[in-house]
Amino acid sequence: MCQVFISANPESYESRTRSVRLHGVVTSIRLENLHWEVLEEIAARDGMGVTQLIEKLHDELGQARGAVGNFASFLRVSALRYMALLARQRIPADLAVPLRSLDAEAVLHGLPASWARPTPRPVALDR
């Protein structure tokens, strides 16, 4: 079993820092090379560069959640999630199919509960 993992090219798990400009503010993001490669693939599917994808993810995460928090970890999870969705055939392997053309609800339907954003619990009112 371990051979599947230890045979990875060591360069794939070396970290690389990239400086990106998010709405005019320069920030540095440090990710493993394999994560950068996956993010580049995701971006290319929708005709974007990786910086454009990162800015879009940052904006949409901020709109959905408010505070962004650990953005580098979010990017790692996004890359892992993309690969898992490909493996589960929820996203077509054909790289010519843009991700923006997919129905997100259909892609995510029926996945494990731990993959979804927790739904807010109703607040109990004391009477």
N, C-alpha and C positions, 0 to 999 in steps of 0.2 A: 504494500500500500504506500509506504513512504516514498518509494522511487518515483511515484507520480508527482510528488511535490518537490523532492530534493533534486530532481533532474532539471529544474527550472534554471534558465540562464541567470547567473548572479547579477547581471546588469538589470534584469527586470525588477529586482527588489532593492536596488540602490535608489536613494532619494535624489531628487533634483528640485531645486528651487527656481521658480519662475516669478518674475515681476510682472504683474498685470495691472492695468489701469481700469478701475471700476468707477465710472462717472467722474473721471478726472482725478481720482485719488489713486496713487500708486500703492500697491500692497504686494507682499511676497507670499507665495503659496508653495509649501514644500510637500511633495507627494513622491511616491515610488514611481519609477519609470513606467511600470505596467499600468498604473492608474492613469498616467498622462496619455499613454497610447489608447486606452479605452475611451477617455474623454475626447481625444482627437477623432476617434471613429464615430462617437455619438454626434459630435459637432458636424462632421463631414456629411452625415446622413441628411442633415437639414441645411446644407450649404453654408455652414458657418465655420469660422475659425474657433479654436479652443477658447480664446479670450472672450469672444462674443458669447459662446455657450456659458462660460463661467459668469459673465455679467448677467445673462438672462436667468440663470439658476439663482444667483444672488438676489436679484430683484424679485423673482417669484417666491423665493423662500421668505424674504422679508415681508412681502405682501400677505402671505399665508400665515406666517407665524409671528410677525413682529420682529423680535430680536433674532439675529442670525446665529449667534453662538459660535461653536467650533466649526467654521466653514470648511476647513481642510478635511475634517472627518466626514462632513456631509458629502464632499466630493468623492471621497473614497467609497462611502456607502452607495452613492449614485452609480459609480462605475461597477461596483459589485452587483448592485441590483439590476443594472442593464444586462450584465453577463448572465445572471440567474434567470432573468426573463427570457433571454435568448435560449438558454438551455431548456427551459420549460415550454419553449415554442409559443410564448405569449407575444413575442416580438419577432417579425419575420427575419430570417437570416440574410435575406437579400438586402444588401446595403443600399440599393437604389430606392428602397421604400423609406420615405422620410418619416421620422418618428412623429412629426406634427400631424401626419395624415391618419394616425391611429386613434381609435376610440379608447381613451385612457380608462374609462370605466370597464370596458370589455377586457382590456389587457389585465387589469387588476382584479377582476371579479373572481372570487373563489380562492384567492391566495391565502396563505396562513395569516391569522389575525395579527401575529407579531410583525408582519410586513406593512401594516396599515397604520395610519395616524390614529391614535386613540380618540374615540368619540368623547366629547365632554359629558361628564355625568351631570344629571339634573341636580340642582341645588335643593336640598331638603329645607323646607321652611318650618321653623318651630312655631307651633300655634298654641 
